[in-house]
């Protein structure tokens, strides 16, 4: 029996609801952070009605097996069948601690048998068979498969089987025919899929059935496998439906629907999924079209997750523990592991497609800490990393890791014909040059870049279209550079802890090797056009005059532009910490006075169960604050990265910044503050000295010192 949980009011069209369902179904990791995605194993379609309750009844029959035996087989090393990682031309099934072929084969076969049983469930629900080779309403284009694809031989025809198989069970992603669903209201779709957990050592990948009912505008999600370990999907079977008044959530009552886990899952769906579906439905275009902004589109997500977890275990903790740099190891280590995972899979696909027998080689231009070079080299890809400044961690890598401290200038000296790929990971001023260097190095040289700071060939990049963000506009420009250099440029989005995570790949050429001289001339002409002098000329008279070659000789090699300047080996600190103290104090006082112009009276805890009222002051956007600042104050901030926001965040004991809005912090008593005892009373309390009414906390409960006599002797504080 199906029980309604909640219905949220919504004014939208059915096609907008389906757009929201598409987002949730294809990108469940947006809401559920425990998973990295899902892979469709089998898809079927029908135009006839079927009973969801009957599907559940048959599922309940096949899922009653001995869970303990399942745990013995998969606990600690969950198997994702069919995942093969080609490393050094050897084949290795990953995700298992044991490489025993018989054991792995048995596990894979058990899962395939389970999927066959689930297919049989759909066969027994009073549905007739629609063969793909027959004249059915399901066209080849809708199915996304080539005509002639056949059903599994082991799946026998049933008299009442109405679902036609779109594809056999495999590991590649199959596409749900969403467009056909928008055009045909009577279409029903069934999907058998595997949900992929991020932490494969903790969670097993469950099977799930998705039933999409176009006629009733409803989608249902049924658990199709059981496991004794915690699950990454809701522990209840549920539906999301669209009505004339809103969007509803319901669940199916069964023997386990009232368990604590199931009730918690229902609450989670109600608080997280239902509001998101409502929000997305309102945002989707009326035609139901959803812009594909997904990540990892060029590789198999299932393979990515497995390999990432493997490399994370292999390198992660050890690198974080040995990290000698001042930067955050948790960000940089796991970001480079993710990038290495992506590249290894891209290269694996390339070897398979082109029949290559050896691993690809690479050069990382602007390699920074060298982590990416270390990981890729350790995984069997010979490579070289070059950067203008050596890092401390370089000396801690094994001797076979090749890293070179050297300035890279765009010239005939810096060509790399001996390597297959050029990499630019946040390579700043080198980013637009990397497609050029790849094109000029050798006809078969490829490139991979993650653009970050916007640079042109010899100056800062100037945005061409005001309707786009600076970042989006720059991405289009780098793609243009790649196209001019004769590459077919692919774009994808990585899953890394960075706001700039779009990568561009130049793998295939659009011209023949015989046309290389003409292509080089075209590239040189484009560089001349984009040079600083040429841009200044265009700005001055609206035309692009032919300035001739901008190349000039430097030593025994020719630079491709005379105005290119590599960054300095030692970068100036520009995070507002180097401002003079008097300037910083003046800026802080100015902002505080602005905030205190408005009143906001609240209660502040001064001791346990004791409160006092205190005026926190108002709030202002950073833009409004900047408008009221003096020109000399703005000038002092102009050369600092982050500007006003960085300054205020550096004074987080005074200001709170959230979504571009600033207000004063609320002083917290010592027992609630998350600071070590060694840092208490080591700084003077700003509020005690500067706030109109002083600090609301008494001296004994304030983290900071109320006067010099309250300061802790610095000799008592252990050095950092």
N, C-alpha and C positions, 0 to 999 in steps of 0.2 A: 504494500500500500504506500502511495506517495503522499507525503505530508508537507504542506507549505510552511516555509520558515518566515519569509518576509518578501514584500513587494515594494520596490521603490518607484515613485512616480517618475515618468519619463515621457517627453514628447519627442518622438523620433519615428523613423520609418523602419520597416522590417529589414531592409537592406543595410541600414546603419547598424542595427543589432547584429547582423551577420558579420559586418566589418569588425565589430568589437569582439565577437566570438572567434574570428580568425586570429586576431592578435593574441587572445588568451590561449587558444589551442596551439598555435604554432610557436608562441614565445612565452611559455608558462614561467620561465625563469625571471621574467620582469616582475612578477608578483611573489613567486616562491623562490627565495634565495638559496634554498637547499639543492636546487636542480640546475643543470646547465642547458637543458633542452629536452627534446623528445625526437625519436626516430620512428616514422611510420613503417610498419612491417607488411601490412596488407590493407587494401582499401576495396570496399564493395559499394555498389549502388543499386537502387531499386526505386520503382515508382509506386509500389504497392504498400499497403499498411502492414505493420508488424507490431507485435506486443513486446514492449520493453520489460513488462513484468515477467513474461515467459523467458526472455533472455536471461533475466536475473535468476529465475528458477533453475535453468539448466547450468548456469555458471556456478550456482551454489553446489550442485551435484559434483562437478568436476574439480572444485577447489577443496573438497574435503579429503585431503591426504595427510599423511604423517608429517607435520611441520618439523619435527625434530630431525628426521632423516634429511630434510632439505637443508637445515642449518649445518649439519655435519659436512655437507658437500660444499657449501658456499661461504660459511662464516669465516671472516677474515680475508677472503679472497674471492669476491663476487666475480662471476664470469659474465662477460658480455660476448655472446657467441658471434663468431665471424669477424672479430676485430684482429687484423693482422698488421703489424708494424715492421716494415722492411728496414733493417739497420745493417749497414755494411753488406748489403746483398744477401742477408740471411733472413729467414722468415721466423717470426716469433709471435706467439699468441700472448698478448699482454693482458694484465688484469688478474693473473693467477700466480701464486707463489710457486707452483709446481709446473714444470714443463712436461709432465707425463702426458703423452699424446692420448693414451687410452682414457685417462681420467677426464681430460678436456673434451675429448670426443663424446664421452658419455654425458657430460654436462650439457654440451651443445645439443645433443640429440634429445635429451630430456626437455629442453626448452622448445625445440622444434615440435616435439610431440604435444607439448602443452598448447602451442599455437594451433596445431591441427585440431585439437579438441575444441578450442575456442571457435575455430571455423565451423566445426560440426554443430556448435551451439547455434550459430546463425543459420545453419542449414535446417535445423529442426524447428524453426520458428514459423513454419507455414509459408515459406517464401520459395517461389519458383526460380529456377536457374536461368540466367541470361548469359549466354556464351559470347565472348568478345568477338568471335568471328561471325556471329549471327547479326541479323538486321535489327539491332536493338536501339532504344532511344539514347543509349549511352554512346556517344560518338568517340572516335579515337582521339580527337583533339581534347575532348573533355577529360578523358581518362589520363591523358598525358603519356600514353604508352603507344608503341608501334603496333600496328595491326598484326594479328597473328600470335601475340603473346598468349601462352596457354596456361591453363590451370595446373596446379600440382597434380602429378599422376596419382599420388596417394589420396587425393581428395576426390572421392567418388561422387557421381551425380546423385542427387536426392530428388525425389518426386516433388518435394515442396521447397526446394532451394531457390530463392528469388534473388539472392545477391550474386552479382557477377564479379569475379576477382579482377581487380585492375592489375595486380602484379603478384608474382610469387613472393614468398617471404625472403627478404634479403636485407642487407645492411645499408643500402643506399636509400636516401630520402625519397619518398614518393609524395607527389603533390596532391592535396585534397582539391577536388574540382569546385572551388568556391565560385568562380565565375558562372559555371553552369547552374549552381544553386540559385544565384541571383536571377537567372533567366527562366528557371523552371521551378515553380512553387511546389510541385508535387514530388520533387526529388528527395530521396532519403539516402544518406551516406553512412556507411559503417567503417570505422577505422580501428585496426588493431595496432597498437603502438607500444614502444618501450620508453619509459621515462628514465632519463639519465641523471643520476645523482652526482653532485660535485665531489663528495667524499665517498669514493668507491670502497674505501677500507671500512667505512662505518655503515653505509646503506647498500642494500641490494637494489638493482634496477627493476622496478615492478612493471608488469604488463598492464595495459589499460585499454578498455574499449570505449570509443567515442561514437555515439549515435546522434547523427544530425538529421533532424526532421524538418524539411522545408515546408511541409504542409501545415504543421502545427507551430512553426517558428520556435523550435525548442532544441536544445542540445543536452545530452546526458553523458555522464562520465561514470563508467563502471570499473571497479577493480577486477582485474582478470588474473591475478596471481596473489598468493599469500606468502608471507615471510615472517619469521620470528623476530627479526631485528627491527628497529624503528623504521617507519616508512617515510618516504619523501612526498607522498601524495596523500590527500585526505583519506581518512579511514572510514569513509562512508560513501555510498553511491548517491549521486546528486544530479539535479537538472537545473538548467538556467533557461527561462522561457520569456518570450516577449508577448505582451498583451496590448489591448487598446489603451490601457491606463498606465502601464509601466513595465518594469522588468523584475521577474520573480526568481527566488531561490527555493528549491524544495529538495527533500531527501527521501529515500526509500526505507520504510520501516522493515527491519528483518531481525534476526536473532542477535546481531551485534550492533544494531543502530543505537541502542541505549547505553553502550559501554562508555566509560570515561573518555577513551580515545576518540570514539565517534562523535560524542557531544562536543569535545574540544575542536574537532575538525569542522563541525557545523558552525560553531562560533567563529572560527577562523575564516570560513567561506563568507559568512555574513558580514564580517568586519573588513575583509580585505578584497575578496573577489567581486562581490555584488556591487559595491560602490565604484570599483574600477570599470566594470562592465557598463555601468550607467554613464560614467564620465566619458569613456571611449565612444559609446553610442552617440552621444551628443556631439562629439568632435569629428566623427567619420563623415565624409562627404555624402550627400544625399544619394549618390549613385552606388554607394557601398564600397567604393574603391579605397584601399588602404595602401599608403605609400610604404614600400618595403624599406625600412630602416634597420633591418636586422643585422646581426654580426655573424662572422664565420660562415659567410655564404659560399665561399669557394672551396671549402673543405668539409669533410664529414664530422659533424659535431660529436658523434659518438667516439670516433677515433681520437679526436682532439682531447676529449675529457679523459680518456684512458691514458693517453701518452702524457698529458699534462700532470696527472696524478703520479705517474711513474717518475717523471723528471723532478717533480716537486719533492718526492720522498728521497730521490737520489742526490739532489743538490741543495734543496732549500735550507734545511736546518743547519747544515755544515757551513754554508756561505753566510747565513745570518750570524752565526756564532763567531766566525772569524773576521767579520766586517771591520775594517780599520778606518773607513771614511767617516766624515761628519754627517753625511746624508742618511736618510732613513733606510735601513736595510730591508725592512718589510716591504717597502714599495719597490725598490729597485731590483731586488733579488727575484721576487715573484713576477714582476713585470717582464724581466728578461727571460725567465723560464717560459712564460706564456708566448712571447715572441718567438723563442727558439722552437717551441712546440709547433707553432703555426708554420714556420719556415720548413721544418723537417717534413711536415705533411704535404706542403706545396711541392717540395722537392721529390718526395716519394711519388706523388701523382705524376710529376714530370718524367721521372725515370720509367714509370710504367707506360706512359703514353708514348714516349720516344724510344723505348727499348734500351735505355742506358744501362750499362753494367757496372759503372763506378759512381760513387757518391759525388755530388756537386761540390765545387770549391768556391770560396767567397773571399771578398775583401770588405771589411766594415770600416767605412770612411767616417771619421769622427766617433770612434768606438767608446770614448769616455772611460768608464771603469773596466771595460773589457770583458764583462760578464757574458755577454752574448757570444763573443768569440770563444771564450772558455767552454761554454756549454755545447755550442755547435761543433767545435773541434773535438771535444771529448766524446761526442756522439758519432764521430766518424767522418766529419766534413772538414777537410783541411782548409784552413783559412788564415787570414792576416787582419789584424786590427791596427789602424793608424789614428793617432790623435795628436793634437798640438801640445798636450800636456800629459806627462806620465802620472798615473795614480798610485797611491800606496799599495793598493791591492794587487797590482801587477806582479810585484815580487813574491806574492803568495801563491800564484798559479803554478802548475807544473811547467817544467822546462819546455815541453813541446808546444805550449801555447805561444803563438807568434804575435807579439805586440811591438809597435814601433812608435817612438815619439818623433813627430815630424809635422811641419806645416804643409798642408795640401793646397796647392795652387792649381787652378784650371789651366793646364798646359799640356803640350805633347809629352812632357816628362812624366806626368801622372796618368799614364794609361796602364791598363792591367789585362793584357791579352792572355796571360797565363791562368786567369781565374774565370769561373763561369758566371758568378753573380756579384753585383755590387750592392751593398746594404747601406742605407742611410737612416739610422734610428735617431730621430730628433737632431738631425745634423745641421740645422740652422742655415748658415750662409752657403753651405755646400749642397743643400737640397735641390735647387734647380739645376745644378751642374751634374748631378749624378746620372740622369738620363743621357746627358751629353757625353760624359766620360764613358758610359756603357756603349753608346753608339759608336764612338770613335775608337774604343779599345779593340773590339773584334765583332764581326757580324753576329756571332752566337752569344755575345755577352748579354746578360739580362740584369734587371735592377729591381730592388725592393726599397721603398722609402716610406717613412712615417713623418709627413710634414708637421712642423710645429711653428716656430717663429717665422714670420713671413719675410723672406728675402728674395730679391731679384738677383740678376747675375752680378751686379756690382753695387747694389744699394738696397735700402729697405724697399719692400714691395709696396706699391701704391694701388689701393683697391680701385678696380675698374667699374664695378657696378654697386651703387649705393643700396640697391634693393637686397643685397646679400650681405651676410656677416663677413668680416675680414677673413675669418678662417675658411668659410665656404668659398669665398672668392679666390683665396689663395690655392685651395685644393684644385679648383678648376684651372688655374693658371699652370700649376705643376703638371696636370694632365695634358694641358695644351703643349707644354714643353716636351713631354713624352711623345705626343703625337707628331710634333714637328720632327723629332728625332727618329721617327719611323717605327714607333712601338704601338702595338695594340694595348692600351692601358686599361687594366682592370682595377676596380676599387672594392675594398672590403673594410669591415670594421672589426677591430680586435677587441678582445675582452681583457683589458689591462687597466690598472688603477691610474688612468691618465685621462684628462679631458680631451686631449688631442690623440685620438686612437684610430683614425682612419689611415689605412695603408694603401699605397698605389703600387701596382706590379706591372712591369714591362717585360713580358716573357716571349711574346711572338712579334715578329717583324712584319711590316706591311709592304715591304719591298724585297726584291731579290738581291743576292750578294753582288751581282754584277752592277747594280745601281748604287753601290756604296759611294763612289766619288761624287755623283750628283747629289746624294743625300747629305754628304759632308758640306758641300757648298750651300745647300739649303739651311743647314744648321748654323753655319757661319753667318749667313745673312740675317737669320733670326736673332742671333746674339748681338750683331751690330745694331739692329733695330731696337733691341731692348736695353742697350747700353745707356749709361747716365746721360752722356752728351746728346744722344738721339732723343731721349725722353724730354730733356730740357728744350731741345729744338722744337719738338712737337708741342710742348706746352706754350712756347713762345709764339709760334705762328700757325699752329694747327696742322702742320705738315711734317712728314718724316723725310728730311733731306738725306741723301746718300753721303755719309761721312767717310766712306772708305773703310779700310780695315782698322779696327781698334786694337789689333794685336801689336805687341812690341816684344823685343828680345830682352830676356833677362838671363844673363850668363849664356849657356849653350842651349837653352830651350826657349820656345816661343809661348808666351802667355796669350790666352785667347781674349783677354780684355785687360786694359791697362789700369782700370780703377778698382779691380777686385782687391779686397783687403781681408785677410783671414783674421779671426778674432785673436785677441791677445791671450798668451798662455796663462797669465794671471789676470782674472777678471776682477774689476772693481766691485766692491761690496755695495749693492744698491737696494737694500731692504729697509731703509730708514734708520738703521742702527748707527750709521755714520754721521747723521746730522748733529750739529752742535747742540749741546745740552740746553742752552738758552733758547734756541729755536724750537726744539722739541717741547720744552716746558711751555713756551708761548702758544704753540699749536694746541697742546692738550688743554690748556686753560681756556683758550678761545672756544673750542668745541664744547667743553663742559659748561661754559656760560650760556651758550646757545641752548643746550638741553635743559638748563635750569630755569629758562624763561617761562616754561610751563610747569604746572604742578601735577604730580601723580602721587597721592598719599597712599601708602600701603603699610602693612604690618611686617615687622622684621623680628625674627626670633633672636632674643639676646641671651636666653638661658633656657633650659629644658622647661617647656610649658609656660614660658614667660615671653611676652611680645611688647614691642613699642611701635608707635606710628612714626613714619619717616617719609620725607618727600624725595622720591627718586628722580623727579624731573620728567620732562617729556621725551619724545622720540622724534628723530628726523632722518630723512633719507640722506645718503652720502652726497647725492647730487645737490640737495638743498643746502647742505652744510658748505659744500665747495663754492656755491654761488655767493655765500655771505662772507667768505674769507677774503682777506686783503691780497692784492696782487703780489706783494713780496712774499707772503706765506705760500701762495700757490707756486710761485717761482722756486721756492726752496724744495717743494715736493716734486716738482716737474721731472727731475732727473732720477727720481727714486722709483724702482720697480714696484708697482702696486699703489704708489702714491698715498692718498689719504687713508684708504682702507688698510694698507699695510701698517701705517703709523698707529692707527687705533687698535689693530689686532696685536701689535707689539706691546700695548698697554692694556692687556686683557683684564688686569686686576682693577681697572678703572671703567673700561667700556665693554659693552656687549654688542657684537655685530651679528645680525641675522638677516639674510636675504636683502642686503643693501640698506638696512635700517639700523641706526645707532641709538643706543640709550645707555644710561649709567648702570653699572653692575649693582647688584644688591649684596652688600657685605654678608658673608656667611660665617657663622661661629666656627671656632676651631674644630669642634667635634664633627662638623659636617664637611669641612674642607678636605679635599683630596691632596694634601701635601704632606711630605715627610716631616717629622719632628725637627730635623736639622735645618729646615727652611723657615720655621716659625720665628717671628720677631727679628728677622734679619733685614727687613726693609721698613721704612716709615710708612704709616697709613696715610694714603693720599686724601681720603675722605676726612680724617681727623684734622688735617691741615687746611684743606681747600674747600670742602663742602660748606654751604651756608649754615647748616645746622650741625655740622660735624659728623662724625661716624656714629651710627646708631648703636654700635656694640660697645660695651664696656671694655676697658683695656685687657682684662683677664680672659675675655673670650674672643678677642680679635686676633686674627692671624698676624697682623702687622703691628708695628710698635707705635704706641701713642706718645711720641716724644723721644728724644735721644736717650733719656734715662731708661726707657723701656726696651731699647735695642739690645739684642743678644750680642755678646762679645764675639766678633768675627773669629777670634782664635778658638772659640768653642765649636765653630761650625767646621765639620770635616771638609776638606777640599774635594772638588768634584773629580 
